[in-house]
Amino acid sequence: MAVETGTAEHLRTVRTWSGADGFARFRQTGDWSVPDPREFRADWRAVTIDGVQLGEWRSTPVAGSGMEAEAGAIRLDAVVGGRVQYRLDGVVQQGDPGSVHLMHMGHSVRIAAQVPIRIARITLFEEAMPVWLRDATPLPDGPLPTTALTTGFVALLDRLTAAVRDDPDEPPLTTAKAIGVLALALLEEAIPSGASGPGDLRDRIVGYIDRHLGDNDLGPKRIADEFDISLRWVHRVFNQGDESIARYIRERRVDAIAHQLRTEKRWVRVGDLAFRFGFAGRDQLTRAFKQRYGMTVNDYLELAMQGSPLPPPSRG
C-alpha cells in the first residue's frame, strides 16, 4: 500500500509491504533479498513540512540497496531498534542501537539487517538548509560520534517519529521545526574544527568586518544575521587558537586608527576617533590601543609626527 496526501510544503507519506506479494512490490524499489518473502513486513511513514521530513522505517530482516534518491539533501538516521550494517563508498559501518548516521542523499547505500529494525530519520532538503550548511566543508558520510547531543537527539527523534505513525491527523509543524534545529546543531558539531568550506566563509566575514569597523553594533550577532548562520557557527568558523571574533574586531579597529595616525600625522581628539571607529567611548579606545601598542593614542601620534620608530602591534 502507498499513500501520499497533502502539498509540497506539507506531505504525508505512508507505504507498507507485507508477505510475498508485498516483497515483490518492494523489490521494484531496488535490489533486495530476504530470508523468507512470506514473512516479510516493512513500512515507511513520514511527514514533510517546510523542507524538513520526519520519517520512520521498520522492517523484518532484509539486505540490499534501493534506488538512489534525489541528490542535494542530508539525512540523519537514528537506529532505535535492532542493528544494521551498511556499506557506503566501499566502507562497512555498523549501526548499533542508539547510534546516529549521516548520509548525503544521492549516494547508493547497501544495508544488511539480520534482525527486525526500526530507524527514525530526519531529512533536510536544500530549501531548509541555512547558508552555513551549504557552504560548509562536505561532511563525511557515516556514524557520528556519540555525545550527549546525539543521545538526546536519538531519544527525541524516536518519540517524534512514533508520533508521526500513531497520530497522523495533526501535522507536527512545530515539532518538525524543533527537531530540524537540533539536527543542525548535530551537523555543526560534526563539521571538522576550523573548516570554513567553499567560498571561504571566514574570509567573507573578515571582509565584512573591515567594511564596517565604524559601526558600533558590529559583533557576532550582527554577523550571524548578515550571513544567515548561527552564533555558534560564527565562533566555530572564525576562532583560531586564542583568537576570538570580538578580539579580532577590536584589534582591527585599533590598527585602522594607528594607520590613520601614521599616514595623516595630525592631531585629532581621541573621543572623535572612538566614535568614528565604533568604540563605546574614549576610555574604551584608550585601553584597547595601549594593550595593542603599549602606549596611548597621543603618544603614538607624537612619535609618528616626529618620524620616530613606531612599535609593532602586540597580541598581549
C-alpha positions, -999 to 999 in steps of 0.1 A, spaced: 0 0 0 12 35 -8 -5 67 3 7 103 -2 -15 132 9 -10 170 12 10 195 -7 47 200 -15 50 221 17 32 195 39 32 160 25 23 129 45 36 95 31 25 60 42 39 29 24 36 -7 36 47 -40 22 36 -74 35 41 -110 26 54 -124 -7 32 -100 -28 44 -71 -8 81 -81 -12 76 -84 -49 64 -48 -49 92 -38 -26 118 -53 -49 107 -28 -75 124 -1 -54 159 -17 -56 180 -48 -53 167 -66 -22 167 -100 -6 151 -115 25 152 -149 43 116 -157 35 94 -134 14 63 -148 30 74 -134 64 84 -100 50 70 -69 67 81 -33 62 66 2 63 77 38 58 57 67 74 68 102 70 57 138 71 74 166 52 70 202 63 88 232 50 117 212 37 121 190 68 110 154 67 104 133 98 102 96 90 102 61 105 114 29 87 105 -5 101 114 -38 85 119 -75 92 154 -88 83 164 -75 49 195 -69 27 203 -49 -4 201 -14 -17 175 9 -31 174 33 -60 195 64 -55 174 92 -40 175 128 -53 208 145 -45 210 177 -26 196 166 8 211 155 40 196 129 63 203 117 98 193 81 106 189 71 143 189 33 150 162 30 176 155 -7 172 176 -37 161 210 -35 145 220 -28 109 252 -29 88 257 -8 58 283 -3 31 289 33 18 317 42 -6 333 8 -1 334 12 37 314 -10 60 298 7 90 279 -7 120 245 8 130 241 -1 167 211 8 188 213 45 198 237 55 170 232 83 145 244 81 109 249 110 84 242 104 47 240 127 17 211 117 -4 221 106 -39 246 81 -26 239 44 -30 239 26 3 238 -12 7 224 -24 40 221 -57 58 199 -63 88 197 -98 103 171 -88 129 140 -66 127 150 -29 126 134 4 133 151 36 121 140 71 129 150 96 102 152 133 97 159 147 62 169 182 54 162 193 19 181 221 2 154 247 8 156 241 46 194 243 47 210 275 60 239 292 42 265 278 66 255 243 59 255 247 21 289 264 23 305 241 49 332 216 41 314 185 29 307 163 59 318 127 57 290 102 55 289 76 83 283 73 120 285 105 142 305 104 174 284 95 204 279 126 226 252 140 249 237 157 219 234 126 198 220 107 227 193 133 233 187 135 195 180 98 193 156 98 222 137 128 208 136 116 172 124 82 184 94 98 202 86 123 174 86 97 146 65 74 167 40 103 170 40 106 132 30 70 130 4 70 158 -13 104 153 -15 110 115 -42 137 117 -22 166 132 7 179 111 36 184 137 47 218 123 63 230 155 78 195 161 94 194 126 110 228 131 123 219 166 139 187 155 153 205 125 171 229 148 185 201 168 197 183 136 215 214 125 233 215 159 244 179 153 257 188 119 276 218 133 292 196 158 302 171 131 320 196 109 358 195 113 371 222 136 383 252 117 366 243 84 350 271 66 341 255 33 338 265 -3 339 303 -8 360 307 24 333 319 47 359 332 72 374 355 45 340 368 37 334 376 74 367 393 76 359 414 46 326 424 61 342 434 93 368 456 76 340 474 57 320 480 89 346 489 115 328 522 123 295 505 132 292 503 169 268 473 167 294 452 148 297 419 166 289 382 164 251 387 164 251 411 135 275 389 116 253 358 122 223 377 109 241 391 79 254 357 68 223 337 78 243 315 101 241 306 138 261 323 165 278 290 173 288 287 137 302 322 136 325 314 165 335 280 152 343 292 117 362 322 128 380 313 160 415 300 156 437 293 186 432 321 212 417 345 187 380 353 191 359 373 167 354 400 193 391 404 198 397 405 160 372 433 156 387 453 184 423 449 171 412 457 135 397 489 148 428 499 167 450 490 137 429 512 115 433 541 139 471 536 141 472 536 103 453 569 101 477 584 127 508 572 108 495 585 74 478 617 83 501 628 112 477 654 126 462 659 160 427 646 164 405 642 195 406 607 209 369 608 215 363 616 179 384 586 169 365 564 192 332 574 177 344 571 141 357 536 147 329 520 166 343 522 202 318 529 231 339 559 242 373 575 247 383 552 277 375 520 258 397 531 229 425 542 252 426 508 269 424 489 237 451 510 220 475 507 249 470 470 251 478 467 213 506 492 210 519 497 246 512 534 246 484 560 244 469 573 212 486 607 217 520 592 225 518 571 193 508 601 172 537 622 187 562 595 176 546 594 141 548 632 137 585 631 148 593 604 123 605 582 152 603 543 151 568 531 159 561 500 180 546 470 162 511 457 173 512 433 201 490 402 208 493 407 245 
